[in-house]
């Protein structure tokens, strides 16, 4: 009698649903090297665990392309057949990311949409939230909040607030990524928030967006 496959235990990861399947990737797991990148880390992060909801059966699937280096505490959101992954903690020293990747559940291929950089865009951080919205029928990703280093990071976002901790700071940044142009847009958090309020009803109405931003502020204790 063959044994039933179960994914290895892990934490600080995400599991998202696309169609009738759950997709689980990354997280802190036994044997994962605490390094920026090497062959073993890439090998362990180049698989995705898939659960068929109707049967409860788990299967492990290989992927192609280079997976994100932010393997834990990342943010994830879904648009149609793609899962998007933002930021996260690399697993060694004080290495955080602000990269954005897409993962196609039909081809099982990774694609880097925006690389990690300290020059522009959201902070290099972990613990962010991310939601998929539509504005005038166009797809956007909203990256909200998170925690990062107060030094060697991207410039603070005008209008955003940052905690007063010496090194590791919490923030209520809100950045929008426009899929059509492949860019993060707006450098002012107030402008981004106004765009959020213009969002179509899928998947969150205006009241829920306001509540989410308020909850993020409360969660990170921004003053």
N, C-alpha and C positions, 0 to 999 in steps of 0.2 A: 504494500500500500504506500503510495507516494505521499510525502509530507506536504502540508499546505504552506505556501510561501507567505512570509511576513516580513515587512521592511525592518531594517535594523532600528533600534531605539535611537531617538534624537530629541533635541529641543532647540528653541529659538529659530524655528523654521515656519513656513506657511504651507497650507493645503488649500487649493482653490478648486472650484467646480467649473467644468466646461462640458456642457451637454449632460450625459449620464455618467460621467467619469470624474473622479477626484485626482488631482495631480499634486504630488508632494515632491519638493526638491530641497536639497541642502540641509542646513541646520548643523548644530554641533553634534557630532556622532563619534563613537569609538574609533580610534585609529586615524582620525582626520588630522593631517599634519598642521601644526600651528606655525605656518610659514606663509609668506606672501603668495608664492606659487611654486609648485614643482610637479613632476609627472604623477606622483601618487595622489596629490590633491586634485589635479585635473581629472585623473581616472575616477576617483570617488565622486566627483561633482558632475561627471558626464553621464549620469544615469538619472532617470526620473521614475518615481514610484507611481503607479497608476492603479486606482481602485475602481472597479466596475460596480457602481452603486446598486444595480439590480441584483447582483449575485454576492456582493461583498468580497469578491476575489481581488487580491493584489497581484500585480505583475511588475517586474522591473524592466524598464525599456532603456536601451542605449540611445544617446543623442549624438548629433554632429555639431560642429562649430565649437567655439570656445565659450564655456559657461562663465557667469559672473564670478569675480573674485570676492565680492561681498556675500559670503556664504551663509551668514546668520544675521538676525535682526534686520533683514531687508524688508521692503514693502512690496506688495504684489497686487495686481489688479488684472481684470480680464476684459478684453474687447473681442467679441466673436470667437475666432479660433486661435487667438494669441493671448498668452500670459505675459504681462510686463513686470519686470523686476527692477526696483530702484534701490541704489545705495547699499547699505549694510556694513557689517564688520568683517574684516578680512580674516581675523583669527589669530593675529600676532601683533605684539606691541600695541601701538595706538594707530592702527591702520584702518581708516574709514573711507567709504566710497560715495561718489555721487553719480555713478554711471547708471545708464538706463539700458536694459536689454529686453529683447522680445524672444519668446519661445513659442514656436508654432506647433500646435498639438496634432496637426496632420502630417507634417514632415519631420517632427522631433528635431528641429534645427534651431540653434541659438543664433541671434544676431545682435551685435552691439549697435545701439542707436545713438548713444551719446557717451563718450569716454569719461573716465574720472579725470577731473582737472581742478586745480586750485585757483584758476583765473576767473571763472564766471559760472553762473548757474546756481543751483541750490548748494547749500553747505555740503561738504563731505561728512556724512552722518549715518547713524543707525536709528532705529526706533521710530521711523517716520510712518505716516499713514498715506495711502494712495487710493484714489477713487477714479473710476472712468465716468466721464460725463459727455453729453452732447450740447453744443452751443450752435444754434441755427443749423442743426442737422450735421454738424461737423464734430469729429471725435477729438477729445482732449483727455489728458491725464492730469490730475491735480495732486501734487505732492505736498503734504501738510505736516509741519512740525518735525520733531526729531531731536537728536542730541549729537553734538560734535565737539571738536576741539576748538578752543578760542584762539589758537595760533595756527599758522601754516594752513589756512583754510580760505575759502572764497570770501570776497568782501560781504559784509552784512547786507541783507536786503533792506532797502529804504522802507520804513513803515513797520517793519517786523520788530519783535521784542526778543531779547536774549537774557537769560538768567545771569546772575552776577557771580556765579562760581568761577574760580580762578582758571581752571583748565577745561573741564568737560562741562559744556553749557547746554541748557535746553533752549529751544526756540519755537516760535510760532510762525515761521516762514510759510508762505503759500506760493508755490510755483506751478505754472501751467505748461504742459508739454503739448504742442500742437502736432498731431500725427501727420497731417498733410504736408507741413513744411519741414518736419523733422527737427524742430527747435523748441527750446524753452523760451517762452515769450513773457514780456513785461518784467521790469526790474523793480517795480513798486508793488508791495503787497496789497495796497488798497485797490490798485487797478486790477490785480488778479482776483481779489474778493468780489469786485463788481462783475467781473466776467463769470465767476461762479454763480452769482445771483441770476445771471441770464440763462443758466443751464436749462435744457429741456427737462421734462419730467423723468426721463430715464437716465440713471437709475434712482436719483434722489431729488425730491422737490426742494424748493427754496428753503423751506423751514428746516428740512433735515440737514442741508448744507450749513445753515447758520448754527444749528445745534452741534454739528460735527466740529466746526471751528471753535465754538465755545467750549466743547468738551476737551479739545486738544489743549486750549489755553489752561483749562483747569487741571488736566492731567499732568502737564509740564510745569504747573505752578508759576506761570509767567506773571510778573508784576511790572 
